[in-house]
Amino acid sequence: MQISPRYDAEPIVRLDGTPSAVGSPMLRQRRRFAERLSQLSPEQWETPSRCEGWRVQDVVAHLTGTDQFWNLSIQSGLAGSPTRYLASFDPKSTPAALVDAVRGADPEEALAAYLEADQALCATVEALDAAGWTAIGEAPVGHITVSGIVHHALWDAWVHERDVLEPLGLDQELHADEIEASLRYAAALAPAFALQTSSATGALALDVHEPDVRVLVTVADDCVSVTTAEVPDGVLVLRGGAVEVLEALSIRAAWRQPIPPEHGWLVAGLAEVFESSPAG
């Protein structure tokens, strides 16, 4: 399904809090995963991942491309010329085609390419100043702040880290700030994608544990706001373990709580964009 990013407008996703706070968890996650990948055997690189049809090496190749894009997006935003490369992007077919193009690489080549892209992105994020964190760049939802882009980059890589490690029988190192930042952004994605083609309004909330995260996601005035405001009556509240809810938001697991039909659009956006259904 081709997406319709919103350009030349107020950011469609607005996250409260300090814009730079996502930097440390994002950098930690990237460096940890790079170290884990560097320890894998050639056989492990061939292991099927949680992503249908993709080996571990294919997921890594995908992350190489996304890190290159995030770096370009941030750098272009800092230069005052946000890109528009995703105007004709299909989240399902385009990444698959890019991965297919490099399937012939050996694990050493794939690792070297990933490390180069990873280190370049980390260097760009480390160098951001206060103005840089609020500059505007490109993400799949459209033009948003660099802080929003780094949130997206953290969420995406955190989920793909699990896609790689779980089939290998390896535990993912869990950090509360990585989970919270990923949750806050993932909860905004489905309604943000819905706003690309509609003027819907509504709200959902997170009330999860391990770590404790309580936020309100409000869809109004053509934007999605993520705040710590009080939750009004009648709002869909997503409950359970934080990782469990994040997995469901990321279409890696089915919801364990019933989602009323009238609230379905608030959590179904990613599944629709990827033309996918949650795992069982």
ROLO-177746 format. One record per residue (C-alpha): residue in one letter; x negated, y negated, z negated; residue number from 1. Coordinates in pm, whole numbers, plus 50000, padded with zeros to 5 digits. Layout:
N
gumi residuo = A	X = X	Y = Y	Z = Z	num = NUM
...
This chain:
280
gumi residuo = M	X = 50000	Y = 50000	Z = 50000	num = 1
gumi residuo = Q	X = 49851	Y = 49668	Z = 50104	num = 2
gumi residuo = I	X = 49842	Y = 49412	Z = 49825	num = 3
gumi residuo = S	X = 49920	Y = 49040	Z = 49851	num = 4
gumi residuo = P	X = 49668	Y = 48849	Z = 49638	num = 5
gumi residuo = R	X = 49771	Y = 48500	Z = 49531	num = 6
gumi residuo = Y	X = 49529	Y = 48232	Z = 49642	num = 7
gumi residuo = D	X = 49517	Y = 47853	Z = 49601	num = 8
gumi residuo = A	X = 49744	Y = 47852	Z = 49295	num = 9
gumi residuo = E	X = 49722	Y = 47870	Z = 48919	num = 10
gumi residuo = P	X = 49567	Y = 48204	Z = 48812	num = 11
gumi residuo = I	X = 49837	Y = 48470	Z = 48813	num = 12
gumi residuo = V	X = 49684	Y = 48631	Z = 48501	num = 13
gumi residuo = R	X = 49604	Y = 48420	Z = 48193	num = 14
gumi residuo = L	X = 49428	Y = 48571	Z = 47893	num = 15
gumi residuo = D	X = 49407	Y = 48389	Z = 47561	num = 16
gumi residuo = G	X = 49096	Y = 48393	Z = 47347	num = 17
gumi residuo = T	X = 48735	Y = 48296	Z = 47417	num = 18
gumi residuo = P	X = 48661	Y = 48349	Z = 47790	num = 19
gumi residuo = S	X = 48306	Y = 48474	Z = 47728	num = 20
gumi residuo = A	X = 48407	Y = 48734	Z = 47466	num = 21
gumi residuo = V	X = 48445	Y = 49004	Z = 47732	num = 22
gumi residuo = G	X = 48080	Y = 48968	Z = 47836	num = 23
gumi residuo = S	X = 47920	Y = 49179	Z = 47562	num = 24
gumi residuo = P	X = 48157	Y = 49479	Z = 47591	num = 25
gumi residuo = M	X = 48132	Y = 49473	Z = 47972	num = 26
gumi residuo = L	X = 47750	Y = 49470	Z = 47965	num = 27
gumi residuo = R	X = 47737	Y = 49746	Z = 47703	num = 28
gumi residuo = Q	X = 47968	Y = 49969	Z = 47903	num = 29
gumi residuo = R	X = 47772	Y = 49921	Z = 48225	num = 30
gumi residuo = R	X = 47435	Y = 49994	Z = 48064	num = 31
gumi residuo = R	X = 47563	Y = 50295	Z = 47871	num = 32
gumi residuo = F	X = 47716	Y = 50451	Z = 48180	num = 33
gumi residuo = A	X = 47403	Y = 50386	Z = 48386	num = 34
gumi residuo = E	X = 47200	Y = 50572	Z = 48124	num = 35
gumi residuo = R	X = 47442	Y = 50866	Z = 48123	num = 36
gumi residuo = L	X = 47435	Y = 50888	Z = 48503	num = 37
gumi residuo = S	X = 47055	Y = 50887	Z = 48501	num = 38
gumi residuo = Q	X = 47063	Y = 51207	Z = 48292	num = 39
gumi residuo = L	X = 47292	Y = 51411	Z = 48519	num = 40
gumi residuo = S	X = 47167	Y = 51715	Z = 48709	num = 41
gumi residuo = P	X = 47223	Y = 51754	Z = 49086	num = 42
gumi residuo = E	X = 47491	Y = 52013	Z = 49008	num = 43
gumi residuo = Q	X = 47676	Y = 51771	Z = 48784	num = 44
gumi residuo = W	X = 47687	Y = 51511	Z = 49062	num = 45
gumi residuo = E	X = 47884	Y = 51766	Z = 49266	num = 46
gumi residuo = T	X = 48144	Y = 51827	Z = 48993	num = 47
gumi residuo = P	X = 48503	Y = 51727	Z = 49082	num = 48
gumi residuo = S	X = 48607	Y = 51415	Z = 48890	num = 49
gumi residuo = R	X = 48953	Y = 51323	Z = 48760	num = 50
gumi residuo = C	X = 49006	Y = 51126	Z = 49085	num = 51
gumi residuo = E	X = 49173	Y = 51357	Z = 49334	num = 52
gumi residuo = G	X = 48934	Y = 51461	Z = 49613	num = 53
gumi residuo = W	X = 48634	Y = 51279	Z = 49464	num = 54
gumi residuo = R	X = 48322	Y = 51434	Z = 49314	num = 55
gumi residuo = V	X = 48127	Y = 51258	Z = 49039	num = 56
gumi residuo = Q	X = 47900	Y = 51121	Z = 49312	num = 57
gumi residuo = D	X = 48200	Y = 50979	Z = 49499	num = 58
gumi residuo = V	X = 48322	Y = 50792	Z = 49191	num = 59
gumi residuo = V	X = 47974	Y = 50648	Z = 49146	num = 60
gumi residuo = A	X = 47964	Y = 50541	Z = 49511	num = 61
gumi residuo = H	X = 48298	Y = 50367	Z = 49460	num = 62
gumi residuo = L	X = 48166	Y = 50187	Z = 49152	num = 63
gumi residuo = T	X = 47859	Y = 50079	Z = 49348	num = 64
gumi residuo = G	X = 48085	Y = 49906	Z = 49600	num = 65
gumi residuo = T	X = 48304	Y = 49746	Z = 49336	num = 66
gumi residuo = D	X = 48005	Y = 49612	Z = 49142	num = 67
gumi residuo = Q	X = 47870	Y = 49461	Z = 49464	num = 68
gumi residuo = F	X = 48207	Y = 49298	Z = 49523	num = 69
gumi residuo = W	X = 48240	Y = 49167	Z = 49166	num = 70
gumi residuo = N	X = 47894	Y = 49013	Z = 49192	num = 71
gumi residuo = L	X = 47977	Y = 48847	Z = 49523	num = 72
gumi residuo = S	X = 48313	Y = 48727	Z = 49393	num = 73
gumi residuo = I	X = 48161	Y = 48571	Z = 49082	num = 74
gumi residuo = Q	X = 47871	Y = 48414	Z = 49270	num = 75
gumi residuo = S	X = 48108	Y = 48266	Z = 49530	num = 76
gumi residuo = G	X = 48333	Y = 48134	Z = 49256	num = 77
gumi residuo = L	X = 48040	Y = 47970	Z = 49082	num = 78
gumi residuo = A	X = 47950	Y = 47803	Z = 49412	num = 79
gumi residuo = G	X = 48303	Y = 47664	Z = 49439	num = 80
gumi residuo = S	X = 48399	Y = 47882	Z = 49738	num = 81
gumi residuo = P	X = 48613	Y = 48172	Z = 49610	num = 82
gumi residuo = T	X = 48633	Y = 48459	Z = 49856	num = 83
gumi residuo = R	X = 48949	Y = 48598	Z = 50018	num = 84
gumi residuo = Y	X = 48823	Y = 48939	Z = 50120	num = 85
gumi residuo = L	X = 49113	Y = 49128	Z = 49960	num = 86
gumi residuo = A	X = 49389	Y = 48964	Z = 50165	num = 87
gumi residuo = S	X = 49424	Y = 49282	Z = 50374	num = 88
gumi residuo = F	X = 49300	Y = 49527	Z = 50109	num = 89
gumi residuo = D	X = 49471	Y = 49863	Z = 50058	num = 90
gumi residuo = P	X = 49369	Y = 49995	Z = 49711	num = 91
gumi residuo = K	X = 49425	Y = 50355	Z = 49820	num = 92
gumi residuo = S	X = 49286	Y = 50382	Z = 50174	num = 93
gumi residuo = T	X = 49009	Y = 50122	Z = 50175	num = 94
gumi residuo = P	X = 48803	Y = 50258	Z = 49883	num = 95
gumi residuo = A	X = 48846	Y = 50611	Z = 50018	num = 96
gumi residuo = A	X = 48707	Y = 50506	Z = 50357	num = 97
gumi residuo = L	X = 48410	Y = 50331	Z = 50197	num = 98
gumi residuo = V	X = 48327	Y = 50639	Z = 49989	num = 99
gumi residuo = D	X = 48361	Y = 50868	Z = 50292	num = 100
gumi residuo = A	X = 48101	Y = 50655	Z = 50470	num = 101
gumi residuo = V	X = 47830	Y = 50743	Z = 50216	num = 102
gumi residuo = R	X = 47916	Y = 51105	Z = 50134	num = 103
gumi residuo = G	X = 47596	Y = 51223	Z = 50302	num = 104
gumi residuo = A	X = 47370	Y = 51052	Z = 50048	num = 105
gumi residuo = D	X = 47187	Y = 51268	Z = 49796	num = 106
gumi residuo = P	X = 47230	Y = 51211	Z = 49421	num = 107
gumi residuo = E	X = 46902	Y = 51022	Z = 49389	num = 108
gumi residuo = E	X = 47009	Y = 50778	Z = 49661	num = 109
gumi residuo = A	X = 47353	Y = 50739	Z = 49506	num = 110
gumi residuo = L	X = 47206	Y = 50672	Z = 49162	num = 111
gumi residuo = A	X = 46953	Y = 50420	Z = 49295	num = 112
gumi residuo = A	X = 47225	Y = 50230	Z = 49481	num = 113
gumi residuo = Y	X = 47446	Y = 50224	Z = 49172	num = 114
gumi residuo = L	X = 47167	Y = 50105	Z = 48943	num = 115
gumi residuo = E	X = 47076	Y = 49825	Z = 49183	num = 116
gumi residuo = A	X = 47438	Y = 49703	Z = 49205	num = 117
gumi residuo = D	X = 47491	Y = 49746	Z = 48831	num = 118
gumi residuo = Q	X = 47179	Y = 49552	Z = 48734	num = 119
gumi residuo = A	X = 47260	Y = 49268	Z = 48974	num = 120
gumi residuo = L	X = 47611	Y = 49231	Z = 48833	num = 121
gumi residuo = C	X = 47486	Y = 49245	Z = 48473	num = 122
gumi residuo = A	X = 47229	Y = 48974	Z = 48549	num = 123
gumi residuo = T	X = 47500	Y = 48750	Z = 48693	num = 124
gumi residuo = V	X = 47728	Y = 48800	Z = 48393	num = 125
gumi residuo = E	X = 47444	Y = 48742	Z = 48145	num = 126
gumi residuo = A	X = 47363	Y = 48410	Z = 48310	num = 127
gumi residuo = L	X = 47717	Y = 48268	Z = 48289	num = 128
gumi residuo = D	X = 47762	Y = 47947	Z = 48092	num = 129
gumi residuo = A	X = 48087	Y = 47805	Z = 47953	num = 130
gumi residuo = A	X = 48182	Y = 47648	Z = 48286	num = 131
gumi residuo = G	X = 48100	Y = 47969	Z = 48471	num = 132
gumi residuo = W	X = 48338	Y = 48178	Z = 48263	num = 133
gumi residuo = T	X = 48629	Y = 47954	Z = 48366	num = 134
gumi residuo = A	X = 48532	Y = 47918	Z = 48733	num = 135
gumi residuo = I	X = 48772	Y = 48073	Z = 48985	num = 136
gumi residuo = G	X = 48687	Y = 48385	Z = 49183	num = 137
gumi residuo = E	X = 48867	Y = 48670	Z = 49360	num = 138
gumi residuo = A	X = 49022	Y = 48987	Z = 49216	num = 139
gumi residuo = P	X = 49293	Y = 49218	Z = 49355	num = 140
gumi residuo = V	X = 49566	Y = 49000	Z = 49200	num = 141
gumi residuo = G	X = 49422	Y = 48688	Z = 49367	num = 142
gumi residuo = H	X = 49219	Y = 48392	Z = 49246	num = 143
gumi residuo = I	X = 49166	Y = 48415	Z = 48870	num = 144
gumi residuo = T	X = 48898	Y = 48301	Z = 48626	num = 145
gumi residuo = V	X = 48560	Y = 48470	Z = 48615	num = 146
gumi residuo = S	X = 48655	Y = 48589	Z = 48267	num = 147
gumi residuo = G	X = 48957	Y = 48763	Z = 48423	num = 148
gumi residuo = I	X = 48732	Y = 48918	Z = 48689	num = 149
gumi residuo = V	X = 48497	Y = 49055	Z = 48423	num = 150
gumi residuo = H	X = 48799	Y = 49194	Z = 48236	num = 151
gumi residuo = H	X = 48905	Y = 49373	Z = 48555	num = 152
gumi residuo = A	X = 48550	Y = 49500	Z = 48611	num = 153
gumi residuo = L	X = 48530	Y = 49634	Z = 48256	num = 154
gumi residuo = W	X = 48870	Y = 49804	Z = 48268	num = 155
gumi residuo = D	X = 48802	Y = 49967	Z = 48606	num = 156
gumi residuo = A	X = 48456	Y = 50097	Z = 48511	num = 157
gumi residuo = W	X = 48571	Y = 50212	Z = 48166	num = 158
gumi residuo = V	X = 48844	Y = 50428	Z = 48320	num = 159
gumi residuo = H	X = 48610	Y = 50564	Z = 48588	num = 160
gumi residuo = E	X = 48356	Y = 50646	Z = 48319	num = 161
gumi residuo = R	X = 48617	Y = 50881	Z = 48173	num = 162
gumi residuo = D	X = 48693	Y = 51012	Z = 48522	num = 163
gumi residuo = V	X = 48332	Y = 51126	Z = 48542	num = 164
gumi residuo = L	X = 48257	Y = 51238	Z = 48186	num = 165
gumi residuo = E	X = 48569	Y = 51438	Z = 48099	num = 166
gumi residuo = P	X = 48529	Y = 51700	Z = 48375	num = 167
gumi residuo = L	X = 48163	Y = 51736	Z = 48273	num = 168
gumi residuo = G	X = 48266	Y = 51806	Z = 47915	num = 169
gumi residuo = L	X = 48088	Y = 51493	Z = 47794	num = 170
gumi residuo = D	X = 48234	Y = 51257	Z = 47536	num = 171
gumi residuo = Q	X = 48280	Y = 50891	Z = 47617	num = 172
gumi residuo = E	X = 48127	Y = 50656	Z = 47360	num = 173
gumi residuo = L	X = 48417	Y = 50449	Z = 47233	num = 174
gumi residuo = H	X = 48394	Y = 50085	Z = 47122	num = 175
gumi residuo = A	X = 48691	Y = 49888	Z = 46993	num = 176
gumi residuo = D	X = 48611	Y = 49570	Z = 47188	num = 177
gumi residuo = E	X = 48585	Y = 49758	Z = 47519	num = 178
gumi residuo = I	X = 48918	Y = 49931	Z = 47460	num = 179
gumi residuo = E	X = 49093	Y = 49613	Z = 47350	num = 180
gumi residuo = A	X = 48970	Y = 49404	Z = 47644	num = 181
gumi residuo = S	X = 49060	Y = 49681	Z = 47889	num = 182
gumi residuo = L	X = 49405	Y = 49720	Z = 47734	num = 183
gumi residuo = R	X = 49481	Y = 49349	Z = 47748	num = 184
gumi residuo = Y	X = 49396	Y = 49331	Z = 48116	num = 185
gumi residuo = A	X = 49554	Y = 49663	Z = 48216	num = 186
gumi residuo = A	X = 49882	Y = 49561	Z = 48053	num = 187
gumi residuo = A	X = 49888	Y = 49249	Z = 48271	num = 188
gumi residuo = L	X = 49814	Y = 49425	Z = 48600	num = 189
gumi residuo = A	X = 50148	Y = 49592	Z = 48673	num = 190
gumi residuo = P	X = 50356	Y = 49274	Z = 48621	num = 191
gumi residuo = A	X = 50094	Y = 49071	Z = 48810	num = 192
gumi residuo = F	X = 50125	Y = 49298	Z = 49113	num = 193
gumi residuo = A	X = 50505	Y = 49270	Z = 49084	num = 194
gumi residuo = L	X = 50475	Y = 48891	Z = 49095	num = 195
gumi residuo = Q	X = 50287	Y = 48910	Z = 49425	num = 196
gumi residuo = T	X = 50616	Y = 48992	Z = 49594	num = 197
gumi residuo = S	X = 50884	Y = 48865	Z = 49355	num = 198
gumi residuo = S	X = 50965	Y = 48602	Z = 49094	num = 199
gumi residuo = A	X = 51048	Y = 48847	Z = 48816	num = 200
gumi residuo = T	X = 51050	Y = 48748	Z = 48450	num = 201
gumi residuo = G	X = 51023	Y = 48958	Z = 48138	num = 202
gumi residuo = A	X = 50784	Y = 49072	Z = 47867	num = 203
gumi residuo = L	X = 50619	Y = 49373	Z = 47712	num = 204
gumi residuo = A	X = 50407	Y = 49418	Z = 47401	num = 205
gumi residuo = L	X = 50132	Y = 49646	Z = 47279	num = 206
gumi residuo = D	X = 50133	Y = 49780	Z = 46924	num = 207
gumi residuo = V	X = 49865	Y = 50050	Z = 46925	num = 208
gumi residuo = H	X = 49607	Y = 50195	Z = 46688	num = 209
gumi residuo = E	X = 49245	Y = 50313	Z = 46696	num = 210
gumi residuo = P	X = 49170	Y = 50031	Z = 46746	num = 211
gumi residuo = D	X = 49465	Y = 49822	Z = 46631	num = 212
gumi residuo = V	X = 49574	Y = 49598	Z = 46918	num = 213
gumi residuo = R	X = 49888	Y = 49384	Z = 46909	num = 214
gumi residuo = V	X = 49951	Y = 49153	Z = 47201	num = 215
gumi residuo = L	X = 50243	Y = 49009	Z = 47394	num = 216
gumi residuo = V	X = 50246	Y = 49008	Z = 47775	num = 217
gumi residuo = T	X = 50488	Y = 48746	Z = 47908	num = 218
gumi residuo = V	X = 50594	Y = 48718	Z = 48271	num = 219
gumi residuo = A	X = 50730	Y = 48368	Z = 48337	num = 220
gumi residuo = D	X = 50662	Y = 48064	Z = 48553	num = 221
gumi residuo = D	X = 50503	Y = 48288	Z = 48819	num = 222
gumi residuo = C	X = 50220	Y = 48402	Z = 48594	num = 223
gumi residuo = V	X = 50139	Y = 48674	Z = 48342	num = 224
gumi residuo = S	X = 50018	Y = 48551	Z = 48003	num = 225
gumi residuo = V	X = 49851	Y = 48777	Z = 47747	num = 226
gumi residuo = T	X = 49863	Y = 48633	Z = 47395	num = 227
gumi residuo = T	X = 49887	Y = 48726	Z = 47029	num = 228
gumi residuo = A	X = 50227	Y = 48553	Z = 46994	num = 229
gumi residuo = E	X = 50512	Y = 48703	Z = 46796	num = 230
gumi residuo = V	X = 50713	Y = 48968	Z = 46980	num = 231
gumi residuo = P	X = 51074	Y = 48862	Z = 47047	num = 232
gumi residuo = D	X = 51368	Y = 49101	Z = 47018	num = 233
gumi residuo = G	X = 51450	Y = 49320	Z = 47315	num = 234
gumi residuo = V	X = 51092	Y = 49346	Z = 47444	num = 235
gumi residuo = L	X = 50947	Y = 49678	Z = 47557	num = 236
gumi residuo = V	X = 50682	Y = 49773	Z = 47298	num = 237
gumi residuo = L	X = 50418	Y = 50026	Z = 47402	num = 238
gumi residuo = R	X = 50310	Y = 50230	Z = 47100	num = 239
gumi residuo = G	X = 50064	Y = 50505	Z = 47022	num = 240
gumi residuo = G	X = 49690	Y = 50555	Z = 47027	num = 241
gumi residuo = A	X = 49506	Y = 50278	Z = 47211	num = 242
gumi residuo = V	X = 49319	Y = 50515	Z = 47443	num = 243
gumi residuo = E	X = 49637	Y = 50713	Z = 47511	num = 244
gumi residuo = V	X = 49826	Y = 50396	Z = 47610	num = 245
gumi residuo = L	X = 49534	Y = 50272	Z = 47819	num = 246
gumi residuo = E	X = 49524	Y = 50603	Z = 48004	num = 247
gumi residuo = A	X = 49896	Y = 50574	Z = 48079	num = 248
gumi residuo = L	X = 49864	Y = 50212	Z = 48195	num = 249
gumi residuo = S	X = 49581	Y = 50328	Z = 48422	num = 250
gumi residuo = I	X = 49792	Y = 50612	Z = 48571	num = 251
gumi residuo = R	X = 49569	Y = 50878	Z = 48420	num = 252
gumi residuo = A	X = 49837	Y = 51016	Z = 48185	num = 253
gumi residuo = A	X = 50213	Y = 51028	Z = 48155	num = 254
gumi residuo = W	X = 50393	Y = 50804	Z = 47908	num = 255
gumi residuo = R	X = 50473	Y = 50980	Z = 47580	num = 256
gumi residuo = Q	X = 50749	Y = 50733	Z = 47501	num = 257
gumi residuo = P	X = 51056	Y = 50676	Z = 47716	num = 258
gumi residuo = I	X = 51037	Y = 50368	Z = 47938	num = 259
gumi residuo = P	X = 51387	Y = 50223	Z = 47988	num = 260
gumi residuo = P	X = 51466	Y = 50181	Z = 48360	num = 261
gumi residuo = E	X = 51517	Y = 49806	Z = 48324	num = 262
gumi residuo = H	X = 51160	Y = 49773	Z = 48197	num = 263
gumi residuo = G	X = 51002	Y = 50014	Z = 48441	num = 264
gumi residuo = W	X = 50859	Y = 49743	Z = 48669	num = 265
gumi residuo = L	X = 50648	Y = 49615	Z = 48379	num = 266
gumi residuo = V	X = 50437	Y = 49934	Z = 48377	num = 267
gumi residuo = A	X = 50488	Y = 50084	Z = 48724	num = 268
gumi residuo = G	X = 50295	Y = 49833	Z = 48934	num = 269
gumi residuo = L	X = 49966	Y = 50022	Z = 48951	num = 270
gumi residuo = A	X = 50134	Y = 50349	Z = 49046	num = 271
gumi residuo = E	X = 50318	Y = 50170	Z = 49326	num = 272
gumi residuo = V	X = 50006	Y = 49995	Z = 49454	num = 273
gumi residuo = F	X = 49808	Y = 50320	Z = 49457	num = 274
gumi residuo = E	X = 50109	Y = 50520	Z = 49581	num = 275
gumi residuo = S	X = 50043	Y = 50757	Z = 49296	num = 276
gumi residuo = S	X = 50215	Y = 50912	Z = 48997	num = 277
gumi residuo = P	X = 50070	Y = 50957	Z = 48648	num = 278
gumi residuo = A	X = 49891	Y = 51276	Z = 48560	num = 279
gumi residuo = G	X = 50078	Y = 51517	Z = 48338	num = 280
